[in-house]
């Protein structure tokens, strides 16, 4: 029996790359998975349900259960419909993995308003809209007396934390996602909702400069290396909330407010058991807002 048996997860942008790897890993651990993807190109244009359908077929072939979602997660009403359809189909929602994203790289001095808006919409609003409706669902369940043990996993990037040439729109959205995740952790605590952000380094359509290694050499940038951390964060008994993780290859770091707070490694790809052991007792509580404003002039 997997560590996510009985849990239901939505993964956005799950037709390819990191999202696909996350969906397959969550399903392998026993979760029922909603595979959300519009099937657009790297710039967010066009639609194709085929990639999401293929992921659902792969999950079914492995004995899991999944459904396709073609909802536009950057649209408030469609994000609400996705959450509602998930609950109708599977009876509940426990995990939301916000992963969908696009690129419109351009020097800021040359960037159009449309290029700015498109990236902010898909990344930042595309994280906020599903989270808003998932949070409303979990709040309702909590107020009804149910014990909620929910998890939201957001996808950020080093581009947002340290900046990246030609990516003012993308970096701004990704740092905004860190702020969003921390607010969700604060607001969700009373309802049983945890929230964390993960910055992955992996080979995807967005990041094409990371080439595969020679045959027989551990592929540090295989997207599937990141997915065990996503599954660990999705577990009902995971202790992490309000954290920012950097994940690549066999390495997981916890990024503090001014430096890397935790840096752990394993042999080959991570497992959930290895993450249990490596991170046990090493995560510091996310600071509350009062810790920053106490003593400041009112």
N, C-alpha and C positions, 0 to 999 in steps of 0.2 A: 504494500500500500504506500502511495506517495505521500509526501509531507503536505500536499495541497488537496488531498482527497476531500470532496464535499464543498470545495470553494469554487466560486464563479468569478472569472476575470474578464475584463475588457482590455484588449491591447490595440491601441490606435497605430495606424501606419504599419500593420502587421503582415502586409503582403510580400514584403521583401526585407532583406538586410537584417538589421537588429530586431525589428518588430517581429519578423518571421521566426527568428531564433528564439525570441522571448516566448512567443505563442507556443512553439513546439516544446520548449522546456517546461512551461507551466502545465501544459497538457500531460507531458510525461510524468509530472509529479502528481497528477490526479485531478487537476482543475478542469472545469468546463470553460471553454474559451470563446469569447466573441472576437472574431478576426475582423477588425475594422480597417478598411482601406478603400480609397476612391480609385486607386490604380492610375493616378496621374503620373506625369513625367517628373524629372528632377526639379522643374520649375513650377510644378503644381498644375500643369495644364493637361487637359484630356481626362478621360475616365476609362477604366478597364477593370472589370470584376474578376478577371482570370487569376491574377496573383493571389487574391484572398481565397478564391475558390480552391486553388491548388493547395494552399496551406490547410484549409479545412479537410480536404481529401487526405492529405498526409496524416493529419491528426486522427481521422477516422480509421485509416489503414493500420495505425499503431494501437487501435483499441480505445481511443479517446473520443470525446464529444465536443463539437464546436459548431459555430454558425458564422455565416458571413454577415458583415454589416457594411453597407455602402453609404452610411450617413456622413455628411460633411461636419466634422467635429469643430470647425471654426464658426458654425452657424448655431446660435443659441437654441433655437427650436429643434434642429436636427440632433443636437447633442442630447437634449431632453428626451427625444424620441428613441435614441439609441439606448439610453439607460432604461427607459420604460420597456422597450422590446426585450432587452436582456432579462429583466425581471419576469416578464410574461413567459419567456421561453424556458428559463432555467429556475425560476422561482425566487431568485435572490441575486444580489451582487455583493461581492466581498473585496474585489481588487480592481483598481483602475491603473493601467500602465499607459501614461501619456508619452507617446513616442513619435507620432507623425511630424514630419517637417519637410521643408523645401529650401532651396537656395535661390537667391537673386543677387549674386556677388557683383559689387561695383564700388569703385572709389566713391566716397561720400560726396565729393565735389561734383561727381557725374551722376549720382543716383537719382532716379525719378521718384516721384511721389508714389507711383504704382508699385515700384520695386520695394520701397520701404513698407508700404501698407500690406503687400502680399505676404512678406515674411513675418511681420509682426502678427498678422491675422492667423496664419497657420500655426506658428510656434506658440506665441503667447496666448492669444485668444483660443487657439485650438487646445491648449492645456486648461485654460480657465473654464471654458464652457462645459466640457464633460465633468470636470471636477465640481463645478457649482451644482449640477443636477445630481451627481452621485452623493455629494454632501447633504443635499436636501433629503434624499432617500434615506441615508443613514441616520440623519437627525430624526426623521419620522419613525424609523424602526426603534431607535433608542427611547424616544418619548413614549412609544407604545409598550415599553418594558422589555424589549429584546436586548440581549447582550450582544453588542456590535464589536467585532474585532476586524475592522476594515483597514485596508492599506492603499494609499495612493503613491505611485512611483512616477516622478517627473523626470524628463530627460533634459539635462543642461549640457554645457560644453565648456571646455577650457577657453574657447573663444570668448565666452561671456565673462569668465573670471579674470583672464589676463589680456583679452583683446586679440584681434587678428586682422591683418591688413586686408582691406577690401570687403569687410564683413560688418559694417556698422549696424546694419539692420539685424543680422543674425545674432551678433554679439549682444546687442541691446535686448533682444527677445530672450536669449538664453540666461542673461543675468536677471532679467525680470522673473524668469521661471524659478530661480533660487528664492527670490522674495516671496513669490506665490506659494512655494512649497512650505516655507517657514510659517506663513500666515495660516495655511491649512493645518499644519501641525498644532499651532496654538488654538485655533478655533475648533478643530476636530477632537481635541483631547477629551472634552466632556462627553462626546458622543461615542468614544471608542474608535476614533479614526486616527491612524498614524500617517505621516507624510514625509517622504524623503526624495532627494534629487540625486540622480546618477549622471555623471559625465563619462561617457564611454569613448574609448579610443579603439576604433574598429574599421575594417574595410567595408565600405558601403557605397551606394551611388553618390552620396554626398562627399565622402572621403575616398578618393581614388588613387592617392599618391602612395598608399601603403601596399606594397607589392607582396604577393605570397612568397614564402621561403622555399628553398629547395626541398625536394621530396624527402620525407623522413625527419624534417626539422619541425619542432613545435611552432605552429602558426600563431604568433602572438596576437595578431590583429584579426583573427577569426571572430565574427560577431557572436558566435555561440559561447565564447569565453566569458562574455559579459552576463549572459542569461542566468547562470546560477545565482548571481547576486540579486537579480530581479526576483527570482523565485524565493530566495531567502527573505527578502523584504516583504514578499507577498504572504508569508506564513502567518497564521493567526497568532502564534506565540513569539514572533520576532520582536526583540526589544528596541529596535532602532526607530527613532522619529526625530524630525527636525535636523537631519544630517545631510551632508553633501559628500557623495562618494565619487572617486575617480577609479575607473575599472578598465584594465586592459591586460590581456594575456593571463598570467598567473599572479597578477598583482592587484590588490585593492587598497586604496588610500582613503582616509577620511580627512576632508579638508576643513580645517578650523577657520577662525575668523582672520587669522594673520599668517597661518602656516599650515603645513600638513601635520595633523594631530596623530594619525595612525597610519602605518605603512606595513602591510602584511603580504606574504607571498606563499605560494604552494608549489608543489611539483605538478606540472601539467595544468589541466583545467580544474577550476574550483568545483567542489561538491558542496551541498548544503551542510553536511556534517563538518566539513573542513572550515566553512565559514562560521558555524556555531563555535568551534574551538578557537579559531583565530581572532574573532571579535568579542569573545566573552569578556565582559568587564572592562572593555577598552573604550566604549562609547560614552562620551560625556553628555549629560542632559543638555538639550538645546536651551540656551539662555532665554528667559522671558524678557519682554520689552522693558519691564521695570528695572532690570539689571543695568540697562543702558541709560534710562532717564532719571533714576534716583539721584537726587541732589542737584539736578539741573534747575535753573530759574523757571518758575511757573509763569 
